[in-house]
Amino acid sequence: MTKTAPEAPTRRNDESKRKLSPAAQRFANASGTSLGSILAKIILIAIVDATAVFALFTALGREAWFIAAVIAVITVLINVVYFKKGWLPAKYLLPGTIFLLIFQVFVIGYTGYIAFTNYGSGHNSDKADAISALLQSNQERVEGSPGYPVKVYSGDDGLAMLIEREGQQLIGDENDALAPADPATLGDYTELTFADLLGRQQEVTSLKVPVSDNPADGTPRTSDGRTAYQYTSSLKYDEAADTMTDQATGLVYKDTGVGAFTAEDGTQLMPGWSINVGFDNFTRAFTDSSIRGALFSVSVWTFAFAFLSVASTFFLGLFLAIVFNDMRMKGRKIYRVISILPYAFPAFLGGLVWAGMLNRDFGFVNQVLFGGAGIPWLTDPWLAKFSVLWVNLWLGFPYMFLVCTGALQSIPQELSEAATIDGAKPFQIFRLIKLPLLLVSVAPLLISSFAFNFNNFNVIYMLTEGGPRLEDAGLNVGATDILISMVYKVAFVGSQRDYGLASAFSIIIFVIVAIISIISFKQTKALEELN
């Protein structure tokens, strides 16, 4: 008997292949793919190529030649791999490799690079940008300068200024210097009315339009949107001598190699520029007394927090696993479900909830459990540390409970029965048989848990934000800050942000965790001999 049903898909595939070009048809015949899959591949690759072309032109426009080269190489590699016949393993490995290079290798490498620079507040650009910013930010009105009629317009790029000077109309904005106004292009702008000027007074008064590409030529500025006056910088840059002179005081600032123009008395002009400082950030971390004291205090608490968190969660999880693993206990399944409920809470959400519950004035703990007592759970240094450990215990013990439950159930029951026959007591069976076997599988997880808690940012920052503040510290750190939250504060909190120092701290943390992990994993080899 002839079976015709399986032939229908083949006929449909043949008809779809005949609609392709000869080259595409050969590819479809060779790979056995359908028209829909080929079109989907072409569309996806086209989206990738379009995104890459946009990123490539952006990088070229900013003269980022290395980034442009990397984008071009990756784009060509993607097209070759996915349009080349065969190379099936590469098609699966390439996406993961690219993401690994971008989100892991590049991030680690860039962090290492920043650690050897002074990149941070006041040092976040190059020298040319710093000179331009200094000349523009220290402008004063030229005494006796005439006023020029002016009109303020609103365009797609913000406010623009139209000035009538020497019988000529000039227009410009903060990004483009004054240039002769083209009547055809004025239609792209909308002149601000008197009401608009009042409503946008702050924008109008802060509008600085450069006269030319040379910042030393100054800018016209207006306070009423009707008359503009000439402003020039009180600083003068001497390119030949590479000095910046304050024209009011005559004080000369030189480039002394520290990334800022510096006077003889040590006064610096800000902003400066980013330079390579070698190992200065690492040296500051260990030699600067104000930083060294804060680093030592935070490091001690970090080790204590990580160790106590692992120990408390492990022993509580192990205790509950032993209790709920007893077949004689009724309702074991219900208790197990209740025990793992905290594990379902995201750590940051749990921290926020407990922060409200531990509030001194209206928290649930003080108001309900302690009858309205004003216990400073989050503002007293030692109570704050206890609160952090307690909340982390509540969030972490379900994980250890699940791990220990699985490990206990994997231990053969015959070992316990044989020990019982030999006269061993329950505690001896647990200490001499179950615990060593348990540690064989749990020890690597304890090491990874220690590394996790060493960088447990969520609980610390969401519960106490690292507070209460250590007043005598040279950094913005608190009593409950661990190293990773200290790095976050140095890099992103406050007016003075030091990305170079924060990156150096990150490398120090990586080295510490790596050393501890290597030593711990070597020690666990002794436990493996039990198998």
C-alpha positions, -999 to 999 in steps of 0.1 A, spaced: 0 0 0 14 34 -10 16 61 17 11 96 3 8 117 34 45 121 41 51 134 5 30 166 11 57 185 31 83 175 6 62 190 -23 57 222 -3 94 225 4 102 220 -33 77 246 -44 91 271 -19 127 264 -31 117 270 -67 107 306 -57 143 314 -46 171 326 -67 195 299 -81 221 306 -54 196 306 -26 180 275 -40 213 256 -40 218 267 -4 183 255 6 187 222 -12 221 217 5 210 226 40 174 213 39 161 246 53 128 262 43 121 296 28 108 309 61 140 300 80 162 315 53 142 348 54 143 349 92 181 344 91 185 372 65 163 396 85 182 389 118 216 393 102 203 425 85 193 439 119 227 430 133 245 446 104 224 478 105 231 481 143 268 474 137 270 501 109 253 527 131 278 518 160 307 518 135 299 553 122 294 566 158 328 552 168 344 567 137 328 601 144 343 601 179 377 589 165 375 557 186 395 537 161 400 506 182 363 502 190 355 508 154 379 480 144 365 456 169 329 463 157 340 457 121 358 425 129 328 411 149 303 421 122 324 404 94 328 373 116 291 370 122 283 373 85 309 347 75 299 322 102 262 323 95 263 325 57 291 299 54 280 264 47 288 241 76 306 255 106 277 243 128 296 244 161 307 280 154 271 291 149 263 281 185 296 292 201 299 326 184 270 344 203 282 332 237 318 341 229 308 376 218 288 382 249 316 368 271 341 392 255 318 422 258 303 417 293 331 399 310 365 403 294 360 439 283 345 449 317 374 433 336 400 448 313 384 483 314 383 482 352 419 473 353 427 502 330 407 527 350 425 515 382 458 530 368 443 564 360 430 594 380 396 592 362 368 607 384 351 640 392 372 668 377 393 643 357 369 628 333 381 641 299 413 650 280 434 681 284 419 700 254 384 696 269 397 708 303 412 739 288 380 747 270 359 741 301 381 763 322 380 792 297 342 789 294 334 785 331 354 815 343 338 841 320 331 877 332 314 905 314 338 928 296 336 961 313 323 988 290 313 964 262 284 976 241 251 958 241 238 940 210 202 935 200 194 899 204 165 874 198 162 840 214 149 812 194 139 776 202 151 748 179 154 711 178 188 713 196 177 737 223 179 775 225 197 796 199 207 833 199 203 857 169 226 888 173 227 919 152 263 931 152 278 956 128 249 954 105 251 916 103 228 890 117 246 861 134 230 830 149 244 802 171 238 779 200 259 763 227 272 737 203 277 759 172 296 792 172 281 823 158 277 823 120 259 844 94 221 837 96 206 821 66 170 834 62 160 800 48 171 782 80 154 806 104 121 789 95 134 759 115 134 780 147 106 795 168 112 829 184 104 830 221 77 855 231 80 876 262 59 851 281 83 823 269 113 843 280 98 846 315 89 810 317 124 799 306 144 826 323 170 802 338 177 786 304 180 821 287 204 835 313 226 804 312 227 803 273 264 807 262 270 810 225 307 809 215 319 837 192 342 813 174 359 779 178 385 795 201 371 796 237 393 826 244 372 848 222 344 846 247 306 844 244 277 869 242 252 864 270 218 879 278 197 882 309 165 896 294 164 880 260 166 915 243 202 927 248 234 907 248 268 917 262 303 903 256 318 879 282 354 867 282 373 844 304 393 857 334 418 830 326 443 832 298 459 801 283 494 803 269 498 774 245 536 779 241 543 779 278 514 755 286 503 777 314 470 791 326 471 827 341 444 843 362 443 878 346 428 893 378 454 881 402 483 873 379 486 838 395 501 813 370 490 777 369 513 751 353 508 715 341 529 697 367 519 662 355 491 656 380 462 661 355 454 697 365 468 732 362 486 737 395 500 769 411 532 770 432 511 769 464 494 737 453 461 753 443 446 735 413 421 746 387 392 723 381 382 706 359 414 687 351 420 658 328 425 621 330 461 608 330 479 575 338 490 575 374 505 540 376 501 524 410 492 556 428 456 545 435 469 512 451 495 532 471 468 556 484 447 527 495 474 514 518 494 545 527 469 574 530 460 573 567 424 585 561 418 559 534 438 531 551 418 533 583 385 531 565 397 503 543 409 483 574 377 488 593 355 479 563 377 448 555 374 434 590 336 438 590 335 423 555 353 391 566 332 389 598 299 395 578 308 368 552 319 342 578 290 348 602 265 348 573 278 315 560 280 299 594 246 310 607 227 301 575 245 268 572 239 256 608 203 268 608 196 252 574 214 219 586 194 219 618 161 222 599 171 197 573 178 171 601 146 179 619 124 177 588 142 147 574 130 126 604 102 103 591 85 103 625 77 140 622 42 149 611 35 176 585 71 176 572 60 187 537 42 217 551 71 228 572 95 224 543 73 247 521 71 273 549 109 271 554 118 279 518 93 308 515 120 335 523 140 321 494 112 332 470 118 369 481 143 389 460 171 400 482 167 437 475 129 435 482 136 416 514 160 443 525 136 471 518 108 453 537 130 447 567 142 483 566 106 494 572 99 468 598 131 478 618 124 515 616 130 531 650 99 553 651 71 534 633 86 499 624 66 468 631 93 453 653 95 482 677 58 491 677 43 457 680 69 432 693 86 456 717 56 477 727 66 510 711 102 510 723 126 532 703 153 507 696 178 521 670 181 489 649 195 507 619 212 537 634 233 522 661 266 507 647 264 474 666 226 470 663 229 478 626 254 450 622 232 426 641 202 436 619 222 430 587 232 395 599 197 387 610 181 398 577 207 379 558 201 348 579 164 351 571 171 353 534 199 327 532 189 298 554 164 283 529 192 278 504 213 259 529 182 240 540 176 227 505 213 219 500 216 200 533 183 182 527 195 168 494 229 159 508 215 141 538 191 121 516 220 110 494 238 94 523 230 56 523 208 46 552 228 14 556 257 34 572 235 47 600 220 12 606 254 -4 607 266 22 632 235 17 653 241 -20 655 277 -13 666 264 7 695 269 43 682 246 69 695 226 93 672 250 123 679 280 101 672 265 88 639 259 124 629 293 137 639 315 108 627 295 96 597 269 120 583 287 153 588 320 143 571 300 128 541 278 159 541 308 183 539 321 164 508 293 178 487 285 209 507 320 223 512 323 238 477 289 254 481 301 269 514 331 284 497 309 299 469 285 312 495 314 329 513 324 346 481 288 356 474 284 371 509 318 388 506 301 409 478 265 408 491 256 444 480 218 440 480 213 433 517 238 459 529 226 488 507 189 481 508 187 477 545 212 503 559 228 519 529 261 511 547 252 534 576 255 547 602 283 569 588 318 566 603 326 602 610 364 598 614 368 580 581 384 597 551 359 581 528 321 581 526 317 548 545 295 535 573 296 509 601 278 482 580 296 489 547 314 460 532 341 463 505 317 462 475 293 489 489 324 510 498 335 507 461 300 518 450 301 549 473 335 559 462 325 556 425 289 568 424 279 586 457 287 621 466 301 651 447 337 638 445 336 605 426 369 587 422 365 559 396 403 552 396 404 545 434 371 525 432 386 503 404 417 497 424 395 486 453 377 462 430 410 446 419 420 443 456 386 426 464 391 402 434 425 392 446 413 386 482 384 364 471 406 345 446 432 337 473 406 326 498 388 304 472 420 288 461 431 280 496 396 267 505 393 245 475 427 230 482 416 222 517 384 204 505 406 178 487 411 162 521 374 157 524 372 139 491 394 111 505 363 101 525 348 87 492 
